Amino acid sequence: MLDKIKAYFKEVKIELKKVVFPNREEVIGSTKVVVVTVIIISFFLGLIDLGLTKLISLAF
């Protein structure tokens, strides 16, 4: 059992050496894209919600 745990962590260490982490500029760029996308989708969903609210209030 202990040998399997050691082998697992050895494989994890090997795989982590293959990972390419993004640099600061890439992280900032990706964050900007996410923030802008969230703002656009929030605005769109807000408009849809407002429209449906008006539609429901007219129906009742």
C-alpha distance matrix in Angstrom:
0.0 3.8 5.4 5.3 6.6 8.9 10.0 10.8 12.9 14.4 15.6 16.9 18.8 20.3 21.3 22.9 25.1 26.6 27.7 31.4 32.2 35.8 38.4 40.5 43.4 41.2 39.6 43.1 44.5 41.8 42.3 46.0 45.6 43.4 45.9 48.9 47.3 46.5 50.0 51.6 49.6 50.3 54.0 54.0 52.3 54.7 57.7 56.4 55.9 59.4 61.0 59.4 60.4 64.0 64.0 62.8 65.3 68.1 67.1 67.4
3.8 0.0 3.8 5.4 5.1 6.2 8.6 9.8 10.9 12.3 14.3 15.4 16.7 18.6 20.1 21.2 23.2 25.1 26.2 29.9 30.6 34.3 36.6 38.7 41.7 39.7 38.2 41.6 43.2 40.8 41.2 45.0 44.8 42.7 45.1 48.2 46.9 46.1 49.6 51.3 49.5 50.2 53.9 54.1 52.6 54.8 57.9 56.9 56.4 59.7 61.5 60.1 61.0 64.6 64.7 63.7 66.1 68.9 68.1 68.4
5.4 3.8 0.0 3.8 5.4 5.1 6.1 8.5 10.1 10.4 12.2 14.2 15.4 16.5 18.3 20.0 21.5 23.3 24.9 28.5 29.7 33.5 35.9 38.3 41.1 39.1 37.8 41.4 42.8 40.4 41.2 44.9 44.6 42.8 45.4 48.3 47.0 46.5 50.0 51.5 49.9 50.8 54.4 54.5 53.2 55.6 58.5 57.5 57.2 60.6 62.2 60.9 62.0 65.5 65.6 64.7 67.2 69.9 69.1 69.6
5.3 5.4 3.8 0.0 3.8 5.4 5.0 6.1 8.7 9.8 10.5 12.2 14.3 15.3 16.4 18.3 20.2 21.6 22.9 26.7 27.9 31.5 34.2 36.6 39.2 37.0 35.7 39.3 40.5 37.9 38.7 42.4 41.9 40.0 42.7 45.5 44.0 43.5 47.1 48.5 46.7 47.7 51.3 51.3 49.9 52.4 55.2 54.1 53.9 57.3 58.8 57.5 58.7 62.2 62.2 61.3 63.9 66.5 65.7 66.2
6.6 5.1 5.4 3.8 0.0 3.8 5.4 5.0 6.4 8.6 9.9 10.6 12.5 14.4 15.4 16.5 18.8 20.5 21.4 25.0 25.8 29.4 31.9 34.1 36.9 34.8 33.3 36.8 38.3 35.8 36.3 40.1 39.8 37.8 40.3 43.3 42.0 41.3 44.9 46.5 44.8 45.6 49.2 49.4 48.0 50.3 53.3 52.3 52.0 55.3 57.0 55.8 56.8 60.3 60.5 59.6 62.1 64.8 64.1 64.5
8.9 6.2 5.1 5.4 3.8 0.0 3.8 5.4 5.3 6.1 8.7 9.9 10.7 12.5 14.3 15.4 17.0 19.2 20.5 24.1 25.0 28.8 31.0 33.4 36.3 34.4 33.1 36.7 38.2 36.0 36.7 40.4 40.3 38.6 41.1 44.1 43.0 42.5 46.0 47.6 46.2 47.1 50.6 51.0 49.8 52.1 55.0 54.2 54.0 57.3 59.0 58.0 59.1 62.5 62.8 62.0 64.4 67.1 66.6 67.1
10.0 8.6 6.1 5.0 5.4 3.8 0.0 3.8 5.5 5.0 6.2 8.6 9.9 10.6 12.3 14.2 15.7 17.2 19.0 22.7 24.1 27.9 30.4 33.0 35.7 33.5 32.6 36.2 37.4 35.1 36.2 39.8 39.4 37.9 40.6 43.4 42.1 41.9 45.5 46.8 45.4 46.5 50.0 50.1 49.1 51.6 54.3 53.4 53.5 56.8 58.3 57.3 58.6 61.9 62.1 61.4 64.0 66.6 66.0 66.7
10.8 9.8 8.5 6.1 5.0 5.4 3.8 0.0 3.8 5.4 5.2 6.2 8.7 10.0 10.6 12.3 14.5 15.8 16.9 20.6 21.8 25.5 28.2 30.6 33.2 30.9 29.8 33.4 34.6 32.1 33.0 36.7 36.2 34.5 37.2 40.0 38.6 38.4 41.9 43.3 41.8 42.9 46.4 46.5 45.4 47.8 50.6 49.7 49.7 53.0 54.6 53.5 54.8 58.2 58.3 57.7 60.2 62.8 62.2 62.9
12.9 10.9 10.1 8.7 6.4 5.3 5.5 3.8 0.0 3.8 5.4 4.9 6.2 8.6 9.7 10.4 12.6 14.6 15.5 19.0 19.8 23.5 25.9 28.2 31.1 29.1 27.9 31.4 32.9 30.7 31.4 35.2 35.0 33.4 36.0 38.9 37.8 37.5 41.0 42.6 41.3 42.3 45.7 46.1 45.1 47.4 50.3 49.7 49.6 52.8 54.5 53.7 54.8 58.1 58.5 57.9 60.3 63.0 62.6 63.2
14.4 12.3 10.4 9.8 8.6 6.1 5.0 5.4 3.8 0.0 3.8 5.4 5.2 6.4 8.8 10.0 11.1 13.2 15.0 18.5 19.9 23.7 25.9 28.6 31.4 29.5 28.6 32.3 33.6 31.6 32.7 36.3 36.2 34.9 37.6 40.3 39.4 39.4 42.8 44.3 43.1 44.3 47.7 48.0 47.3 49.6 52.4 51.8 52.0 55.1 56.7 56.0 57.3 60.5 60.9 60.5 62.9 65.5 65.1 65.9
15.6 14.3 12.2 10.5 9.9 8.7 6.2 5.2 5.4 3.8 0.0 3.8 5.4 5.0 6.2 8.6 10.1 11.1 13.0 16.7 18.4 22.2 24.8 27.6 30.1 27.8 27.1 30.9 31.8 29.6 31.0 34.5 34.0 32.8 35.7 38.3 37.1 37.3 40.8 42.0 40.7 42.2 45.5 45.6 44.9 47.5 50.0 49.3 49.7 52.9 54.3 53.6 55.0 58.2 58.4 58.1 60.7 63.1 62.7 63.6
16.9 15.4 14.2 12.2 10.6 9.9 8.6 6.2 4.9 5.4 3.8 0.0 3.8 5.4 5.1 6.1 8.8 10.1 10.9 14.5 15.7 19.4 22.0 24.6 27.2 25.0 24.0 27.7 28.8 26.6 27.7 31.3 31.0 29.6 32.4 35.1 34.0 34.1 37.5 38.9 37.7 39.0 42.3 42.6 41.9 44.3 47.0 46.4 46.7 49.8 51.4 50.7 52.0 55.2 55.6 55.3 57.7 60.2 59.9 60.8
18.8 16.7 15.4 14.3 12.5 10.7 9.9 8.7 6.2 5.2 5.4 3.8 0.0 3.8 5.5 5.2 6.5 9.1 10.3 13.6 14.8 18.6 20.8 23.5 26.2 24.4 23.7 27.3 28.7 26.9 28.0 31.6 31.6 30.5 33.2 35.9 35.1 35.3 38.6 40.1 39.3 40.5 43.7 44.2 43.7 46.0 48.7 48.4 48.7 51.7 53.3 52.9 54.2 57.3 57.8 57.6 60.0 62.5 62.4 63.2
20.3 18.6 16.5 15.3 14.4 12.5 10.6 10.0 8.6 6.4 5.0 5.4 3.8 0.0 3.8 5.5 5.4 7.1 9.5 12.9 15.0 18.7 21.0 24.1 26.5 24.5 24.3 28.0 28.9 27.2 28.8 32.2 31.9 31.1 34.0 36.5 35.6 36.1 39.4 40.7 39.9 41.4 44.5 44.8 44.5 47.0 49.4 49.0 49.6 52.6 54.1 53.7 55.2 58.2 58.6 58.5 61.0 63.3 63.2 64.3
21.3 20.1 18.3 16.4 15.4 14.3 12.3 10.6 9.7 8.8 6.2 5.1 5.5 3.8 0.0 3.8 5.3 5.3 6.9 10.6 12.7 16.4 19.2 22.2 24.3 22.0 21.7 25.5 26.1 24.1 25.9 29.2 28.6 27.8 30.9 33.2 32.1 32.7 36.1 37.2 36.3 37.9 41.1 41.2 40.9 43.5 45.9 45.4 46.0 49.1 50.4 50.0 51.6 54.6 54.9 54.9 57.5 59.7 59.6 60.7
22.9 21.2 20.0 18.3 16.5 15.4 14.2 12.3 10.4 10.0 8.6 6.1 5.2 5.5 3.8 0.0 3.8 5.3 5.3 8.7 10.0 13.8 16.2 19.1 21.6 19.5 19.0 22.7 23.8 22.0 23.4 26.8 26.7 25.9 28.7 31.2 30.5 30.9 34.2 35.5 34.9 36.3 39.4 39.9 39.6 42.0 44.5 44.3 44.8 47.7 49.3 49.1 50.5 53.4 54.0 54.0 56.4 58.7 58.8 59.8
25.1 23.2 21.5 20.2 18.8 17.0 15.7 14.5 12.6 11.1 10.1 8.8 6.5 5.4 5.3 3.8 0.0 3.8 5.6 8.1 10.2 13.9 15.9 19.1 21.4 19.7 19.8 23.4 24.4 23.0 24.8 28.0 28.0 27.6 30.4 32.7 32.2 33.0 36.1 37.4 37.0 38.6 41.5 42.0 42.0 44.4 46.7 46.7 47.4 50.2 51.7 51.7 53.2 56.0 56.6 56.8 59.1 61.4 61.6 62.7
26.6 25.1 23.3 21.6 20.5 19.2 17.2 15.8 14.6 13.2 11.1 10.1 9.1 7.1 5.3 5.3 3.8 0.0 3.8 6.5 9.6 12.9 15.5 18.9 20.7 18.4 18.9 22.6 23.0 21.5 23.7 26.7 26.2 26.1 29.1 31.1 30.4 31.5 34.6 35.5 35.1 37.0 39.8 40.1 40.2 42.8 44.9 44.8 45.7 48.5 49.8 49.8 51.5 54.3 54.6 55.0 57.5 59.6 59.7 61.1
27.7 26.2 24.9 22.9 21.4 20.5 19.0 16.9 15.5 15.0 13.0 10.9 10.3 9.5 6.9 5.3 5.6 3.8 0.0 3.8 6.2 9.6 12.5 15.8 17.6 15.2 15.3 19.1 19.6 18.0 20.0 23.1 22.7 22.4 25.4 27.5 26.9 27.9 31.0 32.0 31.7 33.5 36.3 36.6 36.8 39.2 41.5 41.4 42.3 45.1 46.5 46.5 48.1 50.8 51.4 51.8 54.1 56.3 56.5 57.8
31.4 29.9 28.5 26.7 25.0 24.1 22.7 20.6 19.0 18.5 16.7 14.5 13.6 12.9 10.6 8.7 8.1 6.5 3.8 0.0 3.8 6.5 9.2 12.8 14.2 12.0 12.7 16.3 16.7 15.5 17.9 20.7 20.4 20.7 23.6 25.4 25.1 26.4 29.3 30.3 30.4 32.2 34.8 35.3 35.8 38.1 40.2 40.4 41.5 44.0 45.4 45.8 47.4 49.9 50.6 51.2 53.5 55.5 56.0 57.4
32.2 30.6 29.7 27.9 25.8 25.0 24.1 21.8 19.8 19.9 18.4 15.7 14.8 15.0 12.7 10.0 10.2 9.6 6.2 3.8 0.0 3.8 6.6 9.6 11.6 9.6 9.6 13.2 14.2 13.1 14.9 17.9 18.2 18.2 20.8 23.0 23.0 24.0 26.7 28.1 28.3 29.8 32.4 33.2 33.7 35.8 38.0 38.5 39.3 41.8 43.4 43.8 45.2 47.8 48.7 49.3 51.3 53.5 54.1 55.4
35.8 34.3 33.5 31.5 29.4 28.8 27.9 25.5 23.5 23.7 22.2 19.4 18.6 18.7 16.4 13.8 13.9 12.9 9.6 6.5 3.8 0.0 3.8 6.7 8.0 5.8 6.4 9.8 10.5 10.0 12.0 14.6 15.1 15.7 18.1 20.0 20.3 21.6 24.1 25.4 25.9 27.5 29.8 30.8 31.6 33.5 35.6 36.3 37.3 39.6 41.2 41.9 43.3 45.6 46.7 47.5 49.4 51.5 52.3 53.7
38.4 36.6 35.9 34.2 31.9 31.0 30.4 28.2 25.9 25.9 24.8 22.0 20.8 21.0 19.2 16.2 15.9 15.5 12.5 9.2 6.6 3.8 0.0 3.8 5.6 5.5 6.4 8.8 10.2 10.9 12.5 14.6 15.8 16.8 18.6 20.4 21.4 22.8 24.7 26.2 27.3 28.7 30.7 32.0 33.0 34.6 36.7 37.7 38.7 40.7 42.4 43.4 44.6 46.9 48.1 49.0 50.8 52.8 53.9 55.2
40.5 38.7 38.3 36.6 34.1 33.4 33.0 30.6 28.2 28.6 27.6 24.6 23.5 24.1 22.2 19.1 19.1 18.9 15.8 12.8 9.6 6.7 3.8 0.0 3.8 5.5 5.2 6.2 8.6 10.0 10.6 12.4 14.4 15.4 16.5 18.5 20.0 21.1 22.7 24.5 25.9 26.9 28.7 30.4 31.5 32.7 34.9 36.3 37.1 38.8 40.8 41.9 42.9 45.0 46.5 47.5 49.0 51.1 52.3 53.6
43.4 41.7 41.1 39.2 36.9 36.3 35.7 33.2 31.1 31.4 30.1 27.2 26.2 26.5 24.3 21.6 21.4 20.7 17.6 14.2 11.6 8.0 5.6 3.8 0.0 3.8 5.5 5.1 6.1 8.5 9.8 10.6 12.4 14.3 15.4 16.6 18.4 20.0 21.2 22.7 24.4 25.7 27.2 28.7 30.2 31.5 33.3 34.8 36.0 37.5 39.2 40.6 41.8 43.7 45.1 46.4 47.9 49.8 51.1 52.6
41.2 39.7 39.1 37.0 34.8 34.4 33.5 30.9 29.1 29.5 27.8 25.0 24.4 24.5 22.0 19.5 19.7 18.4 15.2 12.0 9.6 5.8 5.5 5.5 3.8 0.0 3.8 5.5 5.1 6.1 8.5 9.9 10.7 12.3 14.3 15.5 16.5 18.4 20.1 21.3 22.5 24.2 25.9 27.1 28.4 30.1 31.9 33.0 34.3 36.1 37.7 38.8 40.2 42.2 43.4 44.6 46.3 48.2 49.3 50.9
39.6 38.2 37.8 35.7 33.3 33.1 32.6 29.8 27.9 28.6 27.1 24.0 23.7 24.3 21.7 19.0 19.8 18.9 15.3 12.7 9.6 6.4 6.4 5.2 5.5 3.8 0.0 3.8 5.5 5.2 6.1 8.6 10.0 10.5 12.2 14.3 15.3 16.4 18.4 20.1 21.1 22.3 24.4 25.8 26.7 28.2 30.4 31.5 32.4 34.3 36.1 37.1 38.3 40.5 41.8 42.7 44.4 46.5 47.6 48.9
43.1 41.6 41.4 39.3 36.8 36.7 36.2 33.4 31.4 32.3 30.9 27.7 27.3 28.0 25.5 22.7 23.4 22.6 19.1 16.3 13.2 9.8 8.8 6.2 5.1 5.5 3.8 0.0 3.8 5.5 5.1 6.2 8.7 9.9 10.5 12.3 14.2 15.4 16.6 18.4 20.0 21.0 22.6 24.4 25.7 26.8 28.8 30.3 31.3 32.8 34.7 36.1 37.0 39.0 40.6 41.7 43.1 45.1 46.5 47.8
44.5 43.2 42.8 40.5 38.3 38.2 37.4 34.6 32.9 33.6 31.8 28.8 28.7 28.9 26.1 23.8 24.4 23.0 19.6 16.7 14.2 10.5 10.2 8.6 6.1 5.1 5.5 3.8 0.0 3.8 5.4 5.2 6.4 8.8 10.1 10.8 12.4 14.4 15.6 16.7 18.5 20.0 21.4 22.8 24.4 25.8 27.4 28.9 30.2 31.8 33.3 34.8 36.1 37.9 39.2 40.6 42.1 43.9 45.3 46.8
41.8 40.8 40.4 37.9 35.8 36.0 35.1 32.1 30.7 31.6 29.6 26.6 26.9 27.2 24.1 22.0 23.0 21.5 18.0 15.5 13.1 10.0 10.9 10.0 8.5 6.1 5.2 5.5 3.8 0.0 3.8 5.4 5.1 6.3 8.7 10.0 10.6 12.3 14.4 15.5 16.5 18.2 20.1 21.2 22.4 24.1 26.0 27.0 28.2 30.2 31.7 32.8 34.2 36.3 37.4 38.5 40.3 42.2 43.3 44.8
42.3 41.2 41.2 38.7 36.3 36.7 36.2 33.0 31.4 32.7 31.0 27.7 28.0 28.8 25.9 23.4 24.8 23.7 20.0 17.9 14.9 12.0 12.5 10.6 9.8 8.5 6.1 5.1 5.4 3.8 0.0 3.8 5.4 5.1 6.2 8.6 9.8 10.6 12.3 14.3 15.4 16.3 18.4 20.0 20.9 22.2 24.4 25.7 26.5 28.3 30.2 31.3 32.4 34.5 36.0 36.9 38.5 40.5 41.8 43.0
46.0 45.0 44.9 42.4 40.1 40.4 39.8 36.7 35.2 36.3 34.5 31.3 31.6 32.2 29.2 26.8 28.0 26.7 23.1 20.7 17.9 14.6 14.6 12.4 10.6 9.9 8.6 6.2 5.2 5.4 3.8 0.0 3.8 5.4 5.2 6.1 8.5 9.9 10.6 12.3 14.2 15.3 16.6 18.4 19.9 21.0 22.7 24.4 25.5 26.9 28.7 30.2 31.3 33.1 34.7 36.0 37.3 39.2 40.7 42.1
45.6 44.8 44.6 41.9 39.8 40.3 39.4 36.2 35.0 36.2 34.0 31.0 31.6 31.9 28.6 26.7 28.0 26.2 22.7 20.4 18.2 15.1 15.8 14.4 12.4 10.7 10.0 8.7 6.4 5.1 5.4 3.8 0.0 3.8 5.6 5.3 6.1 8.6 10.0 10.6 12.2 14.1 15.5 16.5 18.2 19.8 21.3 22.6 24.1 25.7 27.1 28.5 30.0 31.8 33.0 34.4 36.1 37.7 39.0 40.7
43.4 42.7 42.8 40.0 37.8 38.6 37.9 34.5 33.4 34.9 32.8 29.6 30.5 31.1 27.8 25.9 27.6 26.1 22.4 20.7 18.2 15.7 16.8 15.4 14.3 12.3 10.5 9.9 8.8 6.3 5.1 5.4 3.8 0.0 3.8 5.5 5.1 6.1 8.6 10.0 10.5 12.0 14.2 15.3 16.2 18.0 20.0 21.0 22.0 24.0 25.6 26.7 28.0 30.1 31.3 32.3 34.1 36.0 37.1 38.6
45.9 45.1 45.4 42.7 40.3 41.1 40.6 37.2 36.0 37.6 35.7 32.4 33.2 34.0 30.9 28.7 30.4 29.1 25.4 23.6 20.8 18.1 18.6 16.5 15.4 14.3 12.2 10.5 10.1 8.7 6.2 5.2 5.6 3.8 0.0 3.8 5.5 5.2 6.2 8.7 10.0 10.5 12.3 14.3 15.3 16.3 18.5 20.0 20.8 22.3 24.3 25.6 26.5 28.5 30.1 31.2 32.6 34.6 36.0 37.3
48.9 48.2 48.3 45.5 43.3 44.1 43.4 40.0 38.9 40.3 38.3 35.1 35.9 36.5 33.2 31.2 32.7 31.1 27.5 25.4 23.0 20.0 20.4 18.5 16.6 15.5 14.3 12.3 10.8 10.0 8.6 6.1 5.3 5.5 3.8 0.0 3.8 5.5 5.1 6.2 8.6 9.8 10.6 12.4 14.2 15.2 16.7 18.5 19.9 21.1 22.7 24.4 25.6 27.2 28.7 30.2 31.6 33.3 34.8 36.4
47.3 46.9 47.0 44.0 42.0 43.0 42.1 38.6 37.8 39.4 37.1 34.0 35.1 35.6 32.1 30.5 32.2 30.4 26.9 25.1 23.0 20.3 21.4 20.0 18.4 16.5 15.3 14.2 12.4 10.6 9.8 8.5 6.1 5.1 5.5 3.8 0.0 3.8 5.5 5.2 6.1 8.4 9.9 10.6 12.2 14.0 15.5 16.5 18.1 19.9 21.2 22.5 24.0 25.9 27.0 28.3 30.1 31.8 33.0 34.7
46.5 46.1 46.5 43.5 41.3 42.5 41.9 38.4 37.5 39.4 37.3 34.1 35.3 36.1 32.7 30.9 33.0 31.5 27.9 26.4 24.0 21.6 22.8 21.1 20.0 18.4 16.4 15.4 14.4 12.3 10.6 9.9 8.6 6.1 5.2 5.5 3.8 0.0 3.8 5.5 5.2 5.9 8.5 9.8 10.4 11.9 14.2 15.2 16.0 17.9 19.8 20.8 21.9 24.1 25.4 26.4 28.0 30.0 31.2 32.6
50.0 49.6 50.0 47.1 44.9 46.0 45.5 41.9 41.0 42.8 40.8 37.5 38.6 39.4 36.1 34.2 36.1 34.6 31.0 29.3 26.7 24.1 24.7 22.7 21.2 20.1 18.4 16.6 15.6 14.4 12.3 10.6 10.0 8.6 6.2 5.1 5.5 3.8 0.0 3.8 5.6 5.1 6.1 8.6 9.9 10.4 12.3 14.3 15.1 16.3 18.3 19.9 20.7 22.5 24.2 25.5 26.7 28.6 30.2 31.6
51.6 51.3 51.5 48.5 46.5 47.6 46.8 43.3 42.6 44.3 42.0 38.9 40.1 40.7 37.2 35.5 37.4 35.5 32.0 30.3 28.1 25.4 26.2 24.5 22.7 21.3 20.1 18.4 16.7 15.5 14.3 12.3 10.6 10.0 8.7 6.2 5.2 5.5 3.8 0.0 3.8 5.5 5.2 6.2 8.7 9.8 10.8 12.5 14.2 15.4 16.7 18.5 19.9 21.3 22.7 24.4 25.8 27.3 28.8 30.6
49.6 49.5 49.9 46.7 44.8 46.2 45.4 41.8 41.3 43.1 40.7 37.7 39.3 39.9 36.3 34.9 37.0 35.1 31.7 30.4 28.3 25.9 27.3 25.9 24.4 22.5 21.1 20.0 18.5 16.5 15.4 14.2 12.2 10.5 10.0 8.6 6.1 5.2 5.6 3.8 0.0 3.8 5.4 5.0 6.1 8.4 9.9 10.5 12.1 14.1 15.3 16.4 18.0 19.9 20.9 22.2 24.1 25.7 26.8 28.6
50.3 50.2 50.8 47.7 45.6 47.1 46.5 42.9 42.3 44.3 42.2 39.0 40.5 41.4 37.9 36.3 38.6 37.0 33.5 32.2 29.8 27.5 28.7 26.9 25.7 24.2 22.3 21.0 20.0 18.2 16.3 15.3 14.1 12.0 10.5 9.8 8.4 5.9 5.1 5.5 3.8 0.0 3.8 5.4 5.2 6.0 8.6 9.8 10.3 12.0 14.1 15.2 16.1 18.2 19.7 20.7 22.2 24.2 25.5 26.9
54.0 53.9 54.4 51.3 49.2 50.6 50.0 46.4 45.7 47.7 45.5 42.3 43.7 44.5 41.1 39.4 41.5 39.8 36.3 34.8 32.4 29.8 30.7 28.7 27.2 25.9 24.4 22.6 21.4 20.1 18.4 16.6 15.5 14.2 12.3 10.6 9.9 8.5 6.1 5.2 5.4 3.8 0.0 3.8 5.5 5.0 6.3 8.7 9.8 10.5 12.3 14.3 15.2 16.6 18.3 19.9 21.0 22.7 24.4 26.0
54.0 54.1 54.5 51.3 49.4 51.0 50.1 46.5 46.1 48.0 45.6 42.6 44.2 44.8 41.2 39.9 42.0 40.1 36.6 35.3 33.2 30.8 32.0 30.4 28.7 27.1 25.8 24.4 22.8 21.2 20.0 18.4 16.5 15.3 14.3 12.4 10.6 9.8 8.6 6.2 5.0 5.4 3.8 0.0 3.8 5.4 5.2 6.3 8.7 9.9 10.7 12.4 14.2 15.5 16.6 18.4 20.1 21.3 22.7 24.7
52.3 52.6 53.2 49.9 48.0 49.8 49.1 45.4 45.1 47.3 44.9 41.9 43.7 44.5 40.9 39.6 42.0 40.2 36.8 35.8 33.7 31.6 33.0 31.5 30.2 28.4 26.7 25.7 24.4 22.4 20.9 19.9 18.2 16.2 15.3 14.2 12.2 10.4 9.9 8.7 6.1 5.2 5.5 3.8 0.0 3.8 5.4 5.0 6.0 8.5 9.7 10.4 12.0 14.2 15.1 16.2 18.1 19.9 20.9 22.5
54.7 54.8 55.6 52.4 50.3 52.1 51.6 47.8 47.4 49.6 47.5 44.3 46.0 47.0 43.5 42.0 44.4 42.8 39.2 38.1 35.8 33.5 34.6 32.7 31.5 30.1 28.2 26.8 25.8 24.1 22.2 21.0 19.8 18.0 16.3 15.2 14.0 11.9 10.4 9.8 8.4 6.0 5.0 5.4 3.8 0.0 3.8 5.4 5.0 6.1 8.5 9.9 10.4 12.3 14.1 15.2 16.4 18.4 19.9 21.2
57.7 57.9 58.5 55.2 53.3 55.0 54.3 50.6 50.3 52.4 50.0 47.0 48.7 49.4 45.9 44.5 46.7 44.9 41.5 40.2 38.0 35.6 36.7 34.9 33.3 31.9 30.4 28.8 27.4 26.0 24.4 22.7 21.3 20.0 18.5 16.7 15.5 14.2 12.3 10.8 9.9 8.6 6.3 5.2 5.4 3.8 0.0 3.8 5.4 5.1 6.1 8.6 9.8 10.6 12.2 14.2 15.3 16.6 18.4 20.3
56.4 56.9 57.5 54.1 52.3 54.2 53.4 49.7 49.7 51.8 49.3 46.4 48.4 49.0 45.4 44.3 46.7 44.8 41.4 40.4 38.5 36.3 37.7 36.3 34.8 33.0 31.5 30.3 28.9 27.0 25.7 24.4 22.6 21.0 20.0 18.5 16.5 15.2 14.3 12.5 10.5 9.8 8.7 6.3 5.0 5.4 3.8 0.0 3.8 5.5 5.1 6.1 8.5 10.0 10.4 12.2 14.2 15.4 16.5 18.5
55.9 56.4 57.2 53.9 52.0 54.0 53.5 49.7 49.6 52.0 49.7 46.7 48.7 49.6 46.0 44.8 47.4 45.7 42.3 41.5 39.3 37.3 38.7 37.1 36.0 34.3 32.4 31.3 30.2 28.2 26.5 25.5 24.1 22.0 20.8 19.9 18.1 16.0 15.1 14.2 12.1 10.3 9.8 8.7 6.0 5.0 5.4 3.8 0.0 3.8 5.4 5.2 6.0 8.6 9.8 10.4 12.1 14.2 15.3 16.6
59.4 59.7 60.6 57.3 55.3 57.3 56.8 53.0 52.8 55.1 52.9 49.8 51.7 52.6 49.1 47.7 50.2 48.5 45.1 44.0 41.8 39.6 40.7 38.8 37.5 36.1 34.3 32.8 31.8 30.2 28.3 26.9 25.7 24.0 22.3 21.1 19.9 17.9 16.3 15.4 14.1 12.0 10.5 9.9 8.5 6.1 5.1 5.5 3.8 0.0 3.8 5.5 5.1 6.3 8.6 10.0 10.6 12.4 14.4 15.7
61.0 61.5 62.2 58.8 57.0 59.0 58.3 54.6 54.5 56.7 54.3 51.4 53.3 54.1 50.4 49.3 51.7 49.8 46.5 45.4 43.4 41.2 42.4 40.8 39.2 37.7 36.1 34.7 33.3 31.7 30.2 28.7 27.1 25.6 24.3 22.7 21.2 19.8 18.3 16.7 15.3 14.1 12.3 10.7 9.7 8.5 6.1 5.1 5.4 3.8 0.0 3.8 5.4 5.2 6.2 8.7 9.9 10.7 12.5 14.6
59.4 60.1 60.9 57.5 55.8 58.0 57.3 53.5 53.7 56.0 53.6 50.7 52.9 53.7 50.0 49.1 51.7 49.8 46.5 45.8 43.8 41.9 43.4 41.9 40.6 38.8 37.1 36.1 34.8 32.8 31.3 30.2 28.5 26.7 25.6 24.4 22.5 20.8 19.9 18.5 16.4 15.2 14.3 12.4 10.4 9.9 8.6 6.1 5.2 5.5 3.8 0.0 3.8 5.4 4.9 6.0 8.5 9.8 10.5 12.5
60.4 61.0 62.0 58.7 56.8 59.1 58.6 54.8 54.8 57.3 55.0 52.0 54.2 55.2 51.6 50.5 53.2 51.5 48.1 47.4 45.2 43.3 44.6 42.9 41.8 40.2 38.3 37.0 36.1 34.2 32.4 31.3 30.0 28.0 26.5 25.6 24.0 21.9 20.7 19.9 18.0 16.1 15.2 14.2 12.0 10.4 9.8 8.5 6.0 5.1 5.4 3.8 0.0 3.8 5.4 5.2 6.1 8.6 9.9 10.9
64.0 64.6 65.5 62.2 60.3 62.5 61.9 58.2 58.1 60.5 58.2 55.2 57.3 58.2 54.6 53.4 56.0 54.3 50.8 49.9 47.8 45.6 46.9 45.0 43.7 42.2 40.5 39.0 37.9 36.3 34.5 33.1 31.8 30.1 28.5 27.2 25.9 24.1 22.5 21.3 19.9 18.2 16.6 15.5 14.2 12.3 10.6 10.0 8.6 6.3 5.2 5.4 3.8 0.0 3.8 5.5 5.1 6.2 8.7 10.2
64.0 64.7 65.6 62.2 60.5 62.8 62.1 58.3 58.5 60.9 58.4 55.6 57.8 58.6 54.9 54.0 56.6 54.6 51.4 50.6 48.7 46.7 48.1 46.5 45.1 43.4 41.8 40.6 39.2 37.4 36.0 34.7 33.0 31.3 30.1 28.7 27.0 25.4 24.2 22.7 20.9 19.7 18.3 16.6 15.1 14.1 12.2 10.4 9.8 8.6 6.2 4.9 5.4 3.8 0.0 3.8 5.5 5.2 6.4 9.0
62.8 63.7 64.7 61.3 59.6 62.0 61.4 57.7 57.9 60.5 58.1 55.3 57.6 58.5 54.9 54.0 56.8 55.0 51.8 51.2 49.3 47.5 49.0 47.5 46.4 44.6 42.7 41.7 40.6 38.5 36.9 36.0 34.4 32.3 31.2 30.2 28.3 26.4 25.5 24.4 22.2 20.7 19.9 18.4 16.2 15.2 14.2 12.2 10.4 10.0 8.7 6.0 5.2 5.5 3.8 0.0 3.8 5.4 5.1 6.4
65.3 66.1 67.2 63.9 62.1 64.4 64.0 60.2 60.3 62.9 60.7 57.7 60.0 61.0 57.5 56.4 59.1 57.5 54.1 53.5 51.3 49.4 50.8 49.0 47.9 46.3 44.4 43.1 42.1 40.3 38.5 37.3 36.1 34.1 32.6 31.6 30.1 28.0 26.7 25.8 24.1 22.2 21.0 20.1 18.1 16.4 15.3 14.2 12.1 10.6 9.9 8.5 6.1 5.1 5.5 3.8 0.0 3.8 5.4 5.4
68.1 68.9 69.9 66.5 64.8 67.1 66.6 62.8 63.0 65.5 63.1 60.2 62.5 63.3 59.7 58.7 61.4 59.6 56.3 55.5 53.5 51.5 52.8 51.1 49.8 48.2 46.5 45.1 43.9 42.2 40.5 39.2 37.7 36.0 34.6 33.3 31.8 30.0 28.6 27.3 25.7 24.2 22.7 21.3 19.9 18.4 16.6 15.4 14.2 12.4 10.7 9.8 8.6 6.2 5.2 5.4 3.8 0.0 3.8 5.6
67.1 68.1 69.1 65.7 64.1 66.6 66.0 62.2 62.6 65.1 62.7 59.9 62.4 63.2 59.6 58.8 61.6 59.7 56.5 56.0 54.1 52.3 53.9 52.3 51.1 49.3 47.6 46.5 45.3 43.3 41.8 40.7 39.0 37.1 36.0 34.8 33.0 31.2 30.2 28.8 26.8 25.5 24.4 22.7 20.9 19.9 18.4 16.5 15.3 14.4 12.5 10.5 9.9 8.7 6.4 5.1 5.4 3.8 0.0 3.8
67.4 68.4 69.6 66.2 64.5 67.1 66.7 62.9 63.2 65.9 63.6 60.8 63.2 64.3 60.7 59.8 62.7 61.1 57.8 57.4 55.4 53.7 55.2 53.6 52.6 50.9 48.9 47.8 46.8 44.8 43.0 42.1 40.7 38.6 37.3 36.4 34.7 32.6 31.6 30.6 28.6 26.9 26.0 24.7 22.5 21.2 20.3 18.5 16.6 15.7 14.6 12.5 10.9 10.2 9.0 6.4 5.4 5.6 3.8 0.0
